[in-house]
Amino acid sequence: MEIDFLIVEPYENAAMKYRVSPIEVKSSKRYRTVSLDKFKTKFDKKVGTRYVLHPKPLVVENDVVKLPIYMAGLL
């Protein structure tokens, strides 16, 4: 499992307890999120929103937020 960055943030659905949010950085337009899925499976209740930084437009799918790389500063 390869996770590029981890951030810790309070999570509303967990009574504002802190959750770990993994961040994957992808350079190509075609990619898979296997590491994010494995991370979620292994640390289930301790994982908050999962993020992918990639060269495509913004997409939100369930608890995965896919951001264009130029929006990395907003995390």
Residue pairs with C-beta under 8 A, 6 or more apart in sequence:
1 35
1 38
1 39
1 42
2 24
2 35
3 22
3 23
3 24
3 35
3 36
3 39
4 23
4 24
4 25
5 22
5 23
5 25
6 20
6 21
6 22
6 23
7 20
7 21
7 23
7 75
8 18
8 19
8 20
8 21
9 18
9 19
9 21
9 48
9 49
10 16
10 17
10 18
10 19
11 17
11 18
11 19
11 48
11 49
14 48
19 46
19 47
19 48
19 49
20 43
20 46
20 47
20 48
21 47
21 48
21 49
21 50
21 51
22 35
22 36
22 39
22 47
22 50
22 51
23 50
23 51
23 52
23 53
23 75
24 33
24 35
24 36
24 50
24 51
24 52
24 53
25 52
25 53
25 54
25 69
26 52
26 53
26 54
26 55
27 55
28 55
29 54
29 55
29 56
31 52
31 54
33 50
33 52
33 64
36 50
36 52
36 64
39 47
39 50
40 47
40 50
40 63
48 63
49 63
49 64
49 65
50 63
50 64
50 65
51 64
51 65
51 66
51 67
51 75
52 64
52 65
52 66
52 67
53 67
53 68
53 69
53 71
53 72
54 66
54 67
54 68
54 69
55 68
55 69
56 66
56 68
57 68
58 65
58 66
58 67
58 68
58 71
59 65
59 66
60 66
67 74
67 75
